[in-house]
């Protein structure tokens, strides 16, 4: 006895695939924003540090 048809399995698999794709996309965008934010903060912090030590003007 077959409970789920082949078409229903394909539809469920497509929905799962799209859901996973969107989660990976959002995680990637979030990761890139974090990396860009941290890189900007690091440059600004180090610039302020080196100016306070009078190593740069």
Secondary structure, 3 states (H helix, E strand, C coil): CCCCCHHHHHHHHHHHHHHHHHHHHHHHHHHHHHHHHHHHHHHHHHHHHHHHCCCCC
